[in-house]
Amino acid sequence: MSPVLPREILIFTIARLLDGVRHVAVGASSPIPAAGAMLRRALDEERRRVRLSVLGSVRHNFFTNGSAELFDSAAQGRLDAFFLGGGQIDGQANVNLVGTGDYPQVDVRWPGSFGSAYLYFTVPRVILFREEHSPRVMVDKVDFISAPGTSAPGVYRPGGPVGLLTSRCWFSFDPTRPGFTLESLHPGTTLDEVRAATGFDFRHGPAPATTPAPDAATLALMRGRVIDELAETYPAFSADWRRDLAIHHREGAPA
C-alpha cells in the first residue's frame, strides 16, 4: 500500500475529531471535511448511525431545503458538528470571510459571512479548517470579524470552536483564556515551521506530538468506500486523490 498522503492525514484527523457525534453537517466546497465525516460514518456503522448532511450533495444530505433547514437544526440543538474556515483566522478564533483592509473599503473582497456567526454560536463542536497555513491567513488580529471565537460573559452561546486544523498541525482552543494550544504536528512538519507560518501566539509543550496516521484497515476504507462516496459531490477532488495514489504506487513499486 502506498504511503499516507497529506490529505489523508487531514481526513483521518477530522474523523477522529468527530468521534461521538450524532449529526454533522458540511458546507459547500469542503471536500476534505466531507471525506472526514464520511470516514467517521463508515467507522461508526456498527455501533451507531451518524447522520451526515453534505450541502450540495443528493445522496449524502438529510436536508431538503438547503441552508434554511441547516439553520433550523442548529437552533434546535440537532446539529453536533460543523466546519468553518476563513480568509483570516486569528489567535482568539475570530474568523474573517469578508476581506482584507479597512471595511467597507476592503482591498480584497471574499464571498462574505453568510451564516457563519449564527452557526458559530449554535453548533457545539465547530472545527476550524483551513489548509493554507501561512502568516497571511493565521493573523494576530483579523481585519473584520465575520464570526467571533468567544463572547462576553452572560451571552447565551452553546456553540463555539474546539480547535483549528491546518495542513501543518492541529490546535485545540480554550475559550476561557482565550487562545490556541498546539496539540500535534503533522508528519514532516517542525515546530519552527509552524511558528514561522503563524501570526498569532500559541501554547505548546516541549515536544509536540505527531498527528496520528490511519492504520491499514482505515486507510483501505478511505481509499475505497470514502473516495467512492465522495465522488458524487466532489468528482474532481476524488479523481485527483486516485491519481495521486496511482503515482505514489508506481513510484514505490519495486523495479
N, C-alpha and C positions, 0 to 999 in steps of 0.2 A: 504494500500500500504506500502511495506517495506521501511525502512529508505533509504535516499540517500547514495549511495556508493561513496567512494573517487574518483573512476574513473569517476563517473557521474558528479561530481563537475568539473573535468577537461574537460570533453566533453562539458558540458554546457558553461563553460568559453570560450572555443575555439569558440563555435557557436556565443557567444556574440562578441568576438573579430573580427569575420568575417562579422559582420553586414555591409551591403553596398557593399560587393564585387560582382563582376560580374563573375569572373573566379578564382577558387582556385585549386591549384594542391597539391597533397600529395605524397611524395616519398614512397619508399618501406619500409616495416617493420615499419609502423606507424599506428597501429590500432586506437589509441586514437585521433590523428589529423584527421584521415579518418572519424571516428564516429562524431567528432565535425563538420566537413564540411558537412556530410550527414544531421545532425540535422539542420544546417543553411539552407541547400537547402529545407528541409521539412518545416521549419518555414516561408520561403520566397515564398513558392509556389504560393500564391495568388497574391502577389504584383510584383514579378519579377522571372525570371528563373535564378538560379545560375548554372553556368557551373562548373562541378566538374570532375577533372581528377585524379583518384587514380592509380598511376603506379602499374602495376601488376594485375589490375582488367580488366575483359572483359566487364562487364555491366556498370561500372561507370568510364569510361575513354574516353575522346574525342580524345586522341592521338592514332594514328595507327602506329607510327614509334618511339615509346618509347622516350628516353631522347632527341633525336635529335629534335623532334617536340616540346618538352618541352622548350628546349633552344631557338628555333626559336620564340616561342610565347612570352617568356620573353623578348627577344631582341626587338620585335616589339611592346612592351607595351600592350600585350593582356593577361597578367597574373597579377592578382591583389595581390595574396597572396600565400605564400609558407611557409613551416616549415623547420627549421634546428635544429639539435642537435649536440652533440659532446661529446667526452670523457672528454674534459675540456672546460669550459666557464669561461672567466674572467670578471672583472668589467668594461671593455671597450667593452664588447660584442664580443671580439675575440673568435673564435671557433677553437678547435684543434680536427681533425679527423685522425691524423697521428699516434701519440703515445707519450709516456712519456719518458723523458730523453733528452740527447743532440743529436739532429738529425745530421747525419743519424744513429748514434749508439744508437737507441732507446731501452729502457728497455722493453717496452710493445708496440706491433705494432697493430694498429687499421686498419679498412678497407681502409682508405685513403680519400683524399679530393674530388675526382671526380669533380662535377660541383658546389660545394658549394660556392666558391668565385664568380663565374660567376653569380649565381642566387642571391647572397647577394648584388651584385652591380646593378642588373637589376629589381628585383621584389620590388615594393614599400612598401609592407607590409609583412615583414618576421617576423614570430613568432618563437622565440627560444623556443624549447620544450625539456625538459629532466625530466623524472620522478624522477630519483635519485637526491636528493638534499643533498649533503654531501661535506665536505671540499676537498675530492679528485677530485670532479667534478667542484665545484664552487670555482675556484682558484684565487689568486691575479693576477697571470700572467700565461698565457698558455705556455707550453713548445715549441709549434710550432703553428704558425698562419696558419691554413688552409683557413680561411676566416676572413678578418679584419672587426671589427664592425664599424669603421669610416675610412675616407680617408682624405688626406691632402687637403687644400684649392685649388681650381682650377681643381680638379679631377672630371670628369663628373660621377655622381653616382645618378641615380634616385631611386635606391633601398637601403634597409637597414633594420635594426631591429627596431621593435616597442616595443619589450619587451621580457620578459623571463617568461615562465610558468613552474612551477615545482610541485612536489607532495605536497609542503608545502605552496606555495604562488604565487602571480603574481607581477612581477616587470615591470614597464614601463621603457623605455630607452630614455634618452635625448642625442642626438649626439653632441649637442653644448658644453656639459661640458667636456668630455662625461661621462656618468655614469647611474646607475640604481636607481630607486626610488621604494620602497616597496609600492604598492597600496592596496593590500589586503592579509589577511591571510586566508588560508582555514580553515573550521570549525575544532576545536580541536587543532589547531597549535598556538603557542605563539611566540611573537617577540623574546624572549630569545632563543627559539629553532632555529629560523631562523638565528639569529646572530651566534650561535654556529656552525651551519652547513654551513656557508657561508664564504669562504676565502677572499672575496673582501668587501670593504666598500660600503655601500649603504645609501641613504637618506630614511627617513621615518617620518611620522607625530607622534605626541604624543600618538595617539591611532589609529593604522591602522584599516581599515575597515575589515569586514569579507566578504570573497568571496561569492557572492550570490549563492543560490541553486535554481534549477529549480522548477517551480510551478508544480502542479499535472498534468495539461494537457501536459506540456512539458516533464515531466518525463514519462508519458504514451507513448508519441510519441517516446522517446528514447528507451523504453523497448519493443516497438512493431516494428514499421517500421524501426527504425535505426538498431536495432540488426539484423533484417531480411536482410536488405540490406548489412550490414557489413559481414554477414556470407559467402557471395560469395567469398570475398577476404581473410577474416580472420576467418575461421571456428573455430579454436581452441580458439581464443580470445572471440568470440561470445558465444561459449559453456561455457567457464569459467564464463562469465558475467551472463548467465542464471543460472548456477549452484549457483553462489553467491547470486543471487536474491532469489532462492528457499531456500537456507539455512537461509537467513535473514527472509524470510516469515515464515518459520517453527519456528524459534526462537522467532519471535514476535507474533505468533498466540496465542490466548487465550487458557488456559488449558481447 
